[in-house]
Amino acid sequence: MRAIAILAAGIAAIGFAGPIVAADGAQTGYAGQQSRAIKALSDADIAALRNGDGMGMAKAAELNGYPGPRHVLALSQELLLTEPQASQVTTIRDRMSAAARPLGDELIERERSLDQLFARAEIDPERLAAETAAIGEIQGRLRAVHLAAHLETRALLTAEQVARYDKLRGYAESALPEHQHRH
């Protein structure tokens, strides 16, 4: 009888420990982020949006042989950019940044608004739909700004420069064959 009681106690302990371990594991995903001013954005995210950084929004271009203007300028010597190329890429970068910064500010404010609606318990399905649609629309415009800059930049580069860029950035294994690069 005593063995059955010990076995039952052991099974009960395991049964209670399982949810505790699972809860503890689930707890770590966002732990510490509840103190953020805007829960969905880190300080680094906010700084990048205000700076007009791409934040991975142009990966479809970057990883398919369409170099970004900031990285091209950073690698200008290795890519052997001509003076006219460097000037044109600088213009593209400046135009991209000028368009991206206000969109980043707008996105930050929309995320702040959504966060505050939840914090004040003023959210309902209609407001949720409207706010997330507005956020998605801004994100789409911001992404288009960055992707367009990659498209413009690639048009200025030679196939050799694109191939060199891909190699320098570590994409050479997955780069498109040279004959697929369009200019």
N, C-alpha and C positions, 0 to 999 in steps of 0.2 A: 504494500500500500504506500509505504514511504517513497519508493522508487517512482511510482506513478505521480505522486504529488510533486516530486522534484522535477520530473519530466514536464508536467503541466506548467510548473512555474517557469521552467526554461523556455518553453514554447511561448508562454505569455510575454516573457521578457523580450524575446526576439520579435514578437508581434508589435510590441510598443516601440522597440528600437528602430524598426524599419521606417515608420513614418517620421520619426525624429531625424534620422539620417537623410531621408528624402527632403524633408522640409529644410534642413540645414544646407543641403546641396542646392536647392532651388533658391535659397535666400541670397546666395553670393552673386547672382547675375547682375542685379542693379544696386546692390548694397553700396551705400555711400553716395549714390547719385540723387537721392531724395533731397539733398541740400542744395542742388543746383538752382540757380536763378530761373533757368528754363530747363525743365527736366529732360527734354528730348535733345538738348544741345550741350555739349561740354564747352568749357572755356576755349579750348583749342578749336572746336567747331565754329564758335562765334567769331574768334579772331580770323580764321580762314575765310569765313563768309564776308567779313568786313574788308578783308584784304583782296577779295576777288579771286581767291585760290580755287583750283578746280576740284579738289576733294574727291578725286576719282570719277567725276562726272563725265569725263571724256575718255574713259577706258575703251569704249567701242572704237574710237579713232586711234588712240595711242597704241593699242595692242594689235592693230591691223594695218600698221604702216603709215599712219598719219601723225607725224610729230607735232608736239605742242610748242607754241612760240617761246614760252619761258625756258623750256629745256633746250630748245634749239639755240637760243641766245647764250645759255650757260655753256653749251658745247661748241660755240661758234668757231673757235680755233681748230678743234678736232675735226669739225665738219668742213673746214676750209671755206667758210661763207665769204662771198664777195662783199664788198662794201655796200652795193645796192641791195643785196639779199639781206644783210644785217639791218639796213635801214628799213626795208619793207617789213621784216619780221618784227622789228621794234614797234612799228606803226600798228601792226596787227595785235601785238601784246598790249599796247597802250589802249587801243580801242576795246579789246576784250575786257581789260580791267575796268575801264570807264563804264562799260555796260554791266559788268558783273557786280560791282560794288553796291550800287543801289538795289539791285535785285537781292543781294545777300542781306542788306539791311531790311528790306521788305519781308524776306523769309524769316529773319530773326523776330521781327515784330509779330508776324502771324503765328509763329510758334509760341511766343510769349502770350499772345491772346488765348490760344488754345489751352496752354498750361493754366492760365488764370481762370478760365471757364471751369476746368476740372477742379482747381484748388478751391474755388468759391462754390462748388457744387451747383453751377448755373448751366451746365451742359445738358442738352437733350438731343434726341436723334436728328432733328432738323438742323440745329446749330452745328452738331458734329459733322454732318454731311457738308454743310456750307463751308465750314472752316477747313476741313481736310481737302475739299475740292480747291479752295483758294491756295492752300499750301502746295498742292500738286501742280497747279497751274504755274505758280512761281518757280517751283523746282524745274518744271519743263522748260520754261523760258531761260532759266539760268544754265541748264544743261545745253540747250541749243546755242547759247553764246559761246560756251567753251568748245563744243564740237565744231562750230563754224570756224573758230580760230584755227583749229587743227586742219580743217579742210583748206583754208586759205594758205596756211603755212606750207603744207605739202606741195601745193601748186607752184611754190617758189623754189623748191629744192630739186636737185637732179636725182636720178635713181640711185646713183652712187652715194649721195649724201643721205638719202633715206636708209639705204642699207647700212651705212656706217653708223647712223643714229641708232638703228635697231640693235646693232652689235654693241655699241657703247652703253645702251640702256639695258642690255641683257636679254633682248628679245630675239636675237639672231636665230635661235633654233626654231622659233615659231613664225619668223618673218615670211611674208609672201615671196614667192619666187620673183626675181627681178622683172620678168616679162609681165607680171601682173600689176606692177606699179604703174598707175596712170598719172599723167601730169597735165 
